[in-house]
Amino acid sequence: MKKRAFTLIELLVVIAIIAVLMAILMPSLKRAREQARSLTCRSNVRTLTLAWLMYKDENDGKLVSGQTPGAPISTSNPAAWVVIPPSGASSSIEEKKEYIQQGLLWPYVRALEVYRCPSDRRRNSPGHQFAFRTYSIAGGMNAVPANTWEIHPCVNYTDIKQPATKYVFLAECDPRGYNNGSWVMNPRSRQWVDPFGVWHRDDSSTLGHADGHAEMQRWRSRALMEWNLRSLHEPAGFAFYRTPADDEEWADFEVMLKGYAYRSLL
C-alpha cells in the first residue's frame, strides 16, 4: 500500500507551528540564560569577597591593596589583589590571566573565571577587545593612595563602619580598555568619576559587600546608563567625572555614596 505523503499546505502548517513555538520559547530561553549568567556573576563576586575577607583574617585585619600595580613588582611597587601586565591595555588576554595569578587574592581564589562576569560584553566593542577582568575594588577599601580622591581610605577592617552596607567589589567598564586602578567616586564634590559595568537585564550590576554577601543593584536613571554605555561603545570620547543630571540619577548616586566606605573625608 502506497503511503500518503505530506501535502505542501500541511508542511507549511507544521513550519508555521514550529515558528510560533520558537517565537514563544526563545525569549524564555534567553531570560533563563541571562538568569544563569547573573547567578554566576553573583557567585563570582561572593567568592572574591570571601577571599578578600580571608586575606584580612590572615593579615591581622589589614585590607588587601585594591590598587592594580603594573609589573614588575618590587618593594617600591608592591603587589595588590591583582597585578597588571607591563604592557597594560594592549597586553593579551592570556597575559592578563597570567598576572592575575600574581595577585595577593589568587591563593584564596585559584579560578580565573571568577574574575570575569559571563555577561561582560566588552570584547565585542572597539578598544575593549583585550578586556578580561570584570571586577574592581571600591576606592575607599584601601584602593587609593592616602589622602587622595577626597578621602582617607579604610586600611583595616575595623575602619569600615557597618560592613554589611559597604560594597567592596563591583563591575567596572574602564574606557581605557582594561580596569585600571580602583573604582572611585568623589563624595565631597558629589560626582561620579568611573563608569561601572551594567551587564545584566533590567539595568542592574552586582555588588559584593564587606560582610561577604552579594546583591544586584538596579539603576534608575536613563542618563546614567547612557554615560556608562559611552564608556563601552565610544571609549575614545568618554569623559570621566559627571555630576548627576536628574532626580533619578541623584537617587542612584546616593545609593552608591551611602555604600562607599572611607575613614573620613579630606
SULZI-V454446 format. One record per helix or strand of 2 or more residues. SS is the DSSP state (H for helix, E for strand). FROM is the first residue (numbers start at 1). LEN is the number of residues. If there is no record, write none. Layout:
BEGIN
ss:SS from:FROM len:LEN
ss:SS from:FROM len:LEN
END
This chain:
BEGIN
ss:H from:8 len:50
ss:H from:88 len:3
ss:H from:93 len:8
ss:H from:106 len:4
ss:H from:112 len:4
ss:H from:122 len:3
ss:E from:135 len:4
ss:E from:151 len:2
ss:H from:157 len:3
ss:H from:163 len:3
ss:E from:167 len:6
ss:E from:185 len:2
ss:E from:191 len:2
ss:E from:204 len:6
ss:E from:214 len:5
ss:H from:222 len:12
ss:H from:235 len:3
ss:H from:247 len:12
ss:E from:264 len:2
END
